Amino acid sequence: MTNVLLVTSSPRGGASYSAQVAQEFAKEIEGAKITVRDLSAHPLPHIAADFVQAAYTPDADRSPAQRQALALSDKLIAELQAADVVVVAAGMINFGVPSTLKAWIDHVARAGVTFRYGPSGPEGLLTGKKTFLLLATGGVYSSGAYAPYDHLTPYLNGVLGFLGLTDVETVLIEGVGAGPEATEKALVGARSKAASLATAFAA
Ligand SMILES: Cc1cc2nc3c(=O)[nH]c(=O)nc-3n(C[C@H](O)[C@H](O)[C@H](O)COP(=O)(O)O)c2cc1C
C-alpha cells in the first residue's frame, strides 16, 4: 500500500485542470490509499498571532489555548508525515500559488516539526517522500519572455524542498488561456507525462 496525500487548491473547483489530472494520476499509482485535502472546497484560515506565538513557544511550555491554536496545523502535518507520496495540484493565480495553497504551506511549515536549523543550516524533516506537482497555467512560463513571471513552480520547489520534499516531479498543463485547442493539447501532453510518471514510480 502507498499512502498518497492529494492536495488540490484551484479556486476553479470542479473545472480545475490541475485537480482533474492530479486525481487521475493519484488513482494510477499502484496500491494507492488516497487522502484528499481539498483546499478549494475547504479553505484553511490564515495563520495569525495566536498561531505564531504558539508555534514559537517551546512545546513543553505551551498552554492549552496555544495547543488548540496549533491543532489544525498538527493535523495537516500528520497527513504529510503519513504520506509516502505527496501530490500537489495548483493553477497559477496572479503569477503565484492560489492563496488556499499558501495558507496550507503556512500551516505545515513549522520550525522544529517540518524543518529545523542545525549546525549546517536549515534541514527539512519531511524526508523519504516522493512529490508530484501538477500545475496549470493560462500562459506559457517554461520558456520564453514570460518565464521570469513564474512564481508558481520555483516557489513550490523552493518551499517544499526546504521542508525536505526534494524528490519532485512536475507535470505542466501550460497555455490553457490560448483557447480550446491549446488546452486539449496541454491536457493530452500532461496526462501522458503523468501516466509515464505513475508507471515509473511503480517500477
Ligand atoms: C483569478 C485567476 C487568476 C489567474 N492568473 C493567472 C496568471 O497570473 N497567469 C496565468 O498564466 N494564468 C492565470 N490564470 C489562469 C489559470 O492559471 C488557468 O485557468 C489554470 O487552468 C488554473 O488552474 P486550474 O485549471 O487547475 O484551475 C488565472 C486564472 C484565474 C481564475
PDBQT file of the ligand as one rigid body, heavy atoms in Angstrom, charges set to zero:
ROOT
HETATM    1  C1  LIG A 301      -8.276  34.534 -10.712  1.00  0.00    +0.000 C 
HETATM    2  C2  LIG A 301      -7.367  33.951 -11.747  1.00  0.00    +0.000 A 
HETATM    3  C3  LIG A 301      -6.093  34.467 -11.916  1.00  0.00    +0.000 A 
HETATM    4  C4  LIG A 301      -5.238  33.916 -12.873  1.00  0.00    +0.000 A 
HETATM    5  N1  LIG A 301      -3.962  34.407 -13.006  1.00  0.00    +0.000 NA
HETATM    6  C5  LIG A 301      -3.147  33.892 -13.957  1.00  0.00    +0.000 A 
HETATM    7  C6  LIG A 301      -1.834  34.376 -14.127  1.00  0.00    +0.000 A 
HETATM    8  O1  LIG A 301      -1.346  35.255 -13.413  1.00  0.00    +0.000 OA
HETATM    9  N2  LIG A 301      -1.071  33.829 -15.120  1.00  0.00    +0.000 N 
HETATM   10  C7  LIG A 301      -1.525  32.832 -15.912  1.00  0.00    +0.000 A 
HETATM   11  O2  LIG A 301      -0.789  32.378 -16.782  1.00  0.00    +0.000 OA
HETATM   12  N3  LIG A 301      -2.778  32.333 -15.765  1.00  0.00    +0.000 NA
HETATM   13  C8  LIG A 301      -3.574  32.841 -14.801  1.00  0.00    +0.000 A 
HETATM   14  N4  LIG A 301      -4.847  32.353 -14.655  1.00  0.00    +0.000 N 
HETATM   15  C9  LIG A 301      -5.262  31.225 -15.491  1.00  0.00    +0.000 C 
HETATM   16  C10 LIG A 301      -5.102  29.918 -14.708  1.00  0.00    +0.000 C 
HETATM   17  O3  LIG A 301      -3.758  29.683 -14.367  1.00  0.00    +0.000 OA
HETATM   18  C11 LIG A 301      -5.653  28.793 -15.538  1.00  0.00    +0.000 C 
HETATM   19  O4  LIG A 301      -7.064  28.958 -15.680  1.00  0.00    +0.000 OA
HETATM   20  C12 LIG A 301      -5.387  27.434 -14.919  1.00  0.00    +0.000 C 
HETATM   21  O5  LIG A 301      -6.014  26.458 -15.701  1.00  0.00    +0.000 OA
HETATM   22  C13 LIG A 301      -5.896  27.390 -13.480  1.00  0.00    +0.000 C 
HETATM   23  O6  LIG A 301      -5.649  26.125 -12.937  1.00  0.00    +0.000 OA
HETATM   24  P1  LIG A 301      -6.813  25.056 -12.824  1.00  0.00    +0.000 P 
HETATM   25  O7  LIG A 301      -7.198  24.654 -14.216  1.00  0.00    +0.000 OA
HETATM   26  O8  LIG A 301      -6.227  23.946 -12.049  1.00  0.00    +0.000 OA
HETATM   27  O9  LIG A 301      -7.956  25.731 -12.124  1.00  0.00    +0.000 OA
HETATM   28  C14 LIG A 301      -5.696  32.870 -13.693  1.00  0.00    +0.000 A 
HETATM   29  C15 LIG A 301      -6.992  32.355 -13.501  1.00  0.00    +0.000 A 
HETATM   30  C16 LIG A 301      -7.807  32.868 -12.545  1.00  0.00    +0.000 A 
HETATM   31  C17 LIG A 301      -9.188  32.267 -12.356  1.00  0.00    +0.000 C 
ENDROOT
TORSDOF 0
